[in-house]
Amino acid sequence: MGATPVAIGDVKTPDRDGRRSYSGVDDQWNSAMRKCNFQMHLWLLSLALLYSPAHAQTFPLPPDDVDLVGQVQVIPAAHEDTLLDIARRHQLGHDEIILANPGVDRWLPGEGTPITLPTRYILPAAERVGLVLNVPEMRLYFYPPAKAAETRVVRTYPVSVGRMDWETPLGSWSIISKQTDPVWRPPASIRAEAAARGETLPEVVPAGPNNPLGRHALRLSIPSYLIHGTDKPWGIGMRVTHGCLRMYPEDVEALYDEIPVGTPVRIVKQPAKTGWFMDTLYLEVHPPLEEDVEGREHLLETAMDAIRAAVAERPARLSGRLINQAVHEARGYPVAISLPD
């Protein structure tokens, strides 16, 4: 479980020598000024992004000691809305919006019903380059390189991942090719699965509105795996694929236009993420995958491991009640778990 002690309750986590440590006045001032400058930069860049098509899921890339981007929002549902309509408008996936709104009917939320938009994220614990997919979160993070005189940003998209019997593979890969209007050649295993359901699946599915790959495909270095669009956008954010990563058509089109061949792709499994914003530690918990029985049974332990790593070099007072609540509810968006000094 790790050697760093974590005090649950109103107790300060100690430094390595068992004592609280305080930075010098100059270090405190420099840190405060840097954070203040980052907040001002965040506000100015957010205004600029407000007028771009992807503004809702494009954020300034924070400094290394800041891990959160975005804000949780609450909006009223319109009379004609379903939760899935709202999710797509705000670049959220099916499971994300369901988890964030327990007790709300997904098909008839009702006019005026407050809907929580889980549009705040802890960046995954991975190098902030290329593409990073967190499978339990069913969310993709893209870190494009900064252009001249521009500040780096992070873009994030909901995705569908592999079903229980067609898991999306973890590991480090890369984009090896790009294709518009791809032709789908389903392998024999998928055709056999369709036949078992009484369906006939052709050996070749031509490009067009009924092609499940959509209009854009990015091929990964692992054989037979793609990042692609879909002809069934309402399934985005669910485990419905044969291992590939499926995106909203508008999202994959934007990513396709921006991402170069050779971009690294890291696929991770992080059901519990921790991150700092200013002097507050946050915890974001997602339900483990269905077949991950051990992960479900030890979710609190997984969360505590992530918390220990976060406070190893940065002491904090933690609330056991808030930690347990975050793990039990697993709402899929960050909640504060540290207490003010």
C-alpha atoms as one frame of an Amber mdcrd trajectory, in Angstrom:
protein
   0.000   0.000   0.000   3.029   2.320   0.217   5.084   3.804   3.045   3.737
   7.346   2.984   1.314   7.815   5.893  -2.065   9.320   5.032  -4.049  10.744
   7.919  -7.791  10.524   7.424  -9.727  13.203   9.229  -8.499  16.616  10.257
  -4.871  15.543  10.450  -1.973  16.864   8.439  -0.093  14.293   6.362   3.551
  14.443   7.469   6.621  14.981   5.341   9.222  12.242   5.091  10.885  13.287
   8.367   7.515  13.246  10.140   7.214  17.019  10.418   5.308  19.647   8.501
   7.507  21.658   6.196   6.951  25.166   4.942   8.467  26.801   1.896  10.324
  30.073   2.288   8.603  33.393   1.783  10.095  33.777  -1.701   8.891  30.313
  -2.727   5.391  31.055  -1.425   5.301  34.365  -3.287   6.563  32.860  -6.541
   4.070  30.012  -6.304   1.188  32.371  -5.588   2.124  34.648  -8.473   2.467
  31.711 -10.867  -0.965  30.395  -9.903  -2.492  33.847 -10.191  -0.975  34.279
 -13.653  -2.286  30.863 -14.665  -5.801  31.753 -13.511  -5.718  34.993 -15.517
  -4.360  33.136 -18.541  -7.085  30.492 -18.121  -9.765  33.194 -18.166  -8.356
  34.978 -21.230  -7.850  31.784 -23.208 -11.289  30.530 -22.221 -12.796  33.663
 -23.749 -10.945  32.970 -26.983 -12.010  29.327 -26.988 -15.611  30.345 -26.423
 -15.837  31.166 -30.117 -14.253  27.949 -31.415 -16.386  24.911 -32.334 -14.674
  22.691 -29.774 -14.665  25.232 -26.942 -16.755  23.089 -24.558 -14.014  20.435
 -24.376 -10.865  22.440 -25.142  -8.931  23.834 -22.199  -5.617  25.573 -21.562
  -3.043  22.978 -20.565  -2.250  23.733 -16.916   1.247  23.664 -15.404   2.592
  20.359 -14.174   1.444  20.935 -10.571  -2.184  21.530 -11.626  -4.204  18.514
 -12.734  -7.791  19.758 -13.227  -9.435  21.396 -16.214 -13.010  22.560 -16.837
 -15.947  23.110 -14.489 -18.986  21.076 -13.493 -22.105  22.807 -14.815 -25.813
  22.539 -14.031 -28.386  23.398 -16.710 -32.187  23.006 -16.945 -33.521  20.342
 -19.302 -35.776  21.507 -22.130 -39.169  19.925 -22.709 -37.995  17.918 -25.720
 -34.627  16.850 -24.256 -33.407  13.385 -23.421 -30.240  12.996 -21.393 -28.563
  11.653 -24.532 -29.479  14.827 -26.463 -27.917  16.915 -23.712 -24.841  14.685
 -23.581 -24.095  15.045 -27.278 -24.585  18.824 -27.252 -21.988  19.088 -24.501
 -19.571  16.411 -25.816 -20.385  13.937 -23.077 -20.945  10.211 -23.322 -23.920
   8.027 -22.375 -22.562   6.588 -19.124 -21.023   9.899 -18.033 -24.286  11.794
 -17.998 -26.241   8.886 -16.482 -23.767   8.509 -13.594 -23.761  12.246 -12.921
 -27.573  12.390 -12.751 -28.825   9.475 -10.629 -32.591   9.251 -10.453 -33.152
  11.303 -13.620 -35.070   9.529 -16.398 -32.723   9.330 -19.386 -35.584   9.514
 -21.889 -37.883  12.015 -20.155 -35.889  14.135 -17.710 -38.658  16.753 -17.732
 -38.661  20.437 -18.551 -36.704  22.478 -16.031 -35.078  19.469 -14.336 -31.537
  20.427 -13.217 -29.009  18.388 -15.180 -25.436  18.066 -13.966 -22.848  18.255
 -16.742 -19.673  16.482 -15.559 -17.396  18.717 -17.606 -14.563  18.956 -15.092
 -11.759  16.450 -15.410  -8.622  15.298 -13.649  -6.008  14.705 -16.320  -4.890
  11.042 -16.359  -1.599  10.139 -14.704   0.311   9.874 -17.967   2.676  12.022
 -19.991   0.800  14.971 -21.485   1.637  14.263 -25.111  -0.316  12.776 -27.999
  -3.466  10.825 -27.147  -4.267   9.329 -23.751  -7.336   7.113 -23.288  -8.572
   6.170 -19.824 -10.681   3.058 -20.451 -12.894   3.077 -17.300 -13.620   6.754
 -17.917 -14.329   6.141 -21.617 -12.683   9.457 -22.382  -9.881  10.452 -24.733
  -7.431  13.300 -24.035  -5.512  14.933 -26.892  -2.446  17.079 -26.208  -1.605
  18.751 -29.534   1.816  20.374 -29.804   1.741  24.153 -29.467   2.067  26.187
 -32.625   4.368  29.204 -32.759   3.365  31.915 -30.247   0.422  29.813 -29.028
  -0.199  28.244 -25.642  -0.700  24.492 -25.438  -4.208  23.148 -24.878  -5.812
  19.818 -24.074  -8.875  18.559 -25.934 -11.056  15.810 -24.542 -13.689  13.609
 -26.162 -16.065  10.858 -25.008 -15.526   7.480 -26.667 -17.021   4.013 -26.748
 -14.676   1.155 -25.862 -14.619  -2.617 -26.195 -17.276  -4.865 -24.698 -16.451
  -7.410 -22.016 -15.517 -10.064 -24.586 -13.721  -7.568 -26.896 -11.574  -5.532
 -24.505  -9.761  -2.407 -25.667  -6.046  -3.232 -25.234  -3.939  -1.291 -22.733
  -0.452  -0.123 -23.642   1.522   2.349 -25.733   0.735   2.546 -29.444   0.750
   5.141 -32.226  -1.311   6.409 -35.168   0.066   4.726 -38.296  -2.422   5.891
 -40.956  -5.536   7.992 -41.603  -8.423   7.239 -43.960 -11.555   9.051 -45.045
 -14.649   7.070 -46.084 -13.132   3.758 -44.973 -14.404   0.420 -46.217 -15.124
  -2.065 -43.419 -14.063  -5.671 -43.814 -15.458  -7.391 -40.714 -13.318 -10.337
 -39.594 -14.742 -13.850 -39.521 -15.247 -13.692 -35.744 -17.568 -10.691 -36.026
 -19.467 -12.224 -38.953 -19.922 -15.405 -36.912 -21.239 -13.367 -33.984 -23.761
 -11.687 -36.301 -24.797 -15.072 -37.738 -25.452 -16.367 -34.216 -27.950 -13.518
 -33.847 -29.620 -14.497 -37.103 -28.058 -11.615 -39.051 -26.072 -11.751 -42.274
 -23.013  -9.498 -42.335 -21.300  -9.039 -45.714 -17.566  -9.561 -46.113 -17.211
  -5.952 -47.266 -19.265  -2.959 -46.083 -18.725  -0.024 -48.474 -18.311   3.568
 -47.379 -21.603   5.323 -46.769 -24.190   6.203 -44.125 -24.579   2.567 -43.001
 -20.877   1.927 -42.494 -20.208   1.484 -38.744 -16.757   3.062 -39.125 -18.273
   6.397 -40.103 -16.419   8.766 -42.429 -13.048   9.005 -40.656 -10.692   6.362
 -39.279  -7.304   6.502 -37.541  -5.429   3.190 -37.584  -3.423   2.203 -34.510
  -0.110   0.349 -34.523  -1.799  -2.610 -32.812  -3.273  -4.706 -35.667  -7.004
  -4.412 -36.429  -7.676  -1.528 -33.999  -8.985   1.867 -35.064 -10.224   5.162
 -33.720 -13.247   5.897 -35.891 -16.661   7.482 -36.226 -20.001   5.719 -36.130
 -23.408   5.381 -37.741 -24.954   5.025 -34.251 -23.902   8.134 -32.290 -26.219
   7.483 -29.338 -23.966   4.635 -28.227 -20.978   6.894 -27.591 -19.758   6.588
 -24.031 -20.746   2.923 -23.658 -18.963  -0.430 -23.939 -20.364  -1.451 -27.300
 -17.403  -1.935 -29.665 -15.248  -4.880 -30.684 -12.227  -3.212 -29.067 -11.923
  -0.148 -31.295 -12.485   3.402 -30.065 -15.675   4.932 -31.407 -16.329   8.705
 -31.421 -19.113  11.114 -32.312 -18.852  11.877 -36.058 -18.196  15.576 -35.414
 -15.493  14.771 -32.848 -13.541  12.293 -34.945 -13.701  14.674 -37.916 -12.122
  17.452 -35.851  -9.489  15.096 -34.433  -8.770  13.630 -37.878  -8.031  17.071
 -39.317  -5.616  17.976 -36.512  -3.741  14.832 -35.533  -0.685  13.731 -37.540
   0.405  10.207 -38.352   2.980   9.079 -35.820   1.164  10.578 -32.820   1.714
   8.412 -29.720  -1.354   6.776 -28.145  -1.360   5.649 -24.513  -4.269   3.487
 -23.281  -4.524   3.260 -19.474  -6.864   1.879 -16.822  -7.346   4.434 -14.020
 -10.753   4.076 -12.306  -9.601   6.433  -9.526  -7.701   9.605 -10.391  -6.349
  12.231  -8.017  -5.298  15.747  -8.856  -4.403  19.124  -7.406  -5.957  22.481
  -8.131  -4.349  25.277  -6.158  -4.033  23.814  -2.638  -6.979  21.408  -2.851
  -6.728  17.689  -3.619  -9.518  16.156  -5.699 -10.606  12.574  -6.308 -12.432
  11.364  -9.427 -13.849   7.834  -9.368 -15.317   5.803 -12.222 -16.922   2.359
 -11.925 -14.385  -0.350 -12.858 -15.101  -2.434 -15.936 -17.775  -5.099 -15.527
 -15.377  -8.029 -15.696 -12.903  -6.414 -13.284 -14.322  -8.085 -10.175 -11.148
  -7.528  -8.189 -11.121  -3.876  -9.196 -14.660  -3.421  -7.897 -13.891  -5.168
  -4.634 -10.753  -3.110  -4.066 -11.868   0.251  -5.459 -11.323   2.024  -2.136
  -7.833   0.548  -1.922  -7.112   1.706  -5.485  -8.302   5.196  -4.586  -6.160
   5.235  -1.446  -3.093   4.221  -3.458  -3.695   7.175  -5.780  -4.189   9.488
  -2.791  -0.958   8.317  -1.156   0.945   9.019  -4.353  -0.595  12.511  -4.541
   0.364  13.460  -0.970   3.793  11.809  -0.972   5.491  15.129  -1.732   2.651
  17.515  -0.930   1.104  17.167   2.563  -2.645  17.619   2.959  -5.413  17.207
   5.498  -7.908  14.678   4.182 -11.545  13.914   4.931 -12.346  10.222   5.313
 -16.048  10.983   4.875 -15.472  12.718   1.537 -13.170   9.950   0.297 -15.636
   7.206   1.167 -18.514   9.141  -0.379 -16.589   9.721  -3.620 -15.724   6.019
  -3.915 -19.217   4.822  -3.007 -21.001   7.153  -5.438 -18.426   6.948  -8.287
 -20.099   9.844 -10.091 -17.269  10.283 -12.581 -16.271  13.882 -11.857 -13.768
  15.397  -9.394 -14.748  16.096  -5.788 -12.597  17.826  -3.189 -11.270  15.485
  -0.492  -8.806  17.743   1.330  -9.655  20.197   4.084  -8.467  23.800   4.421
  -5.643  24.511   6.849
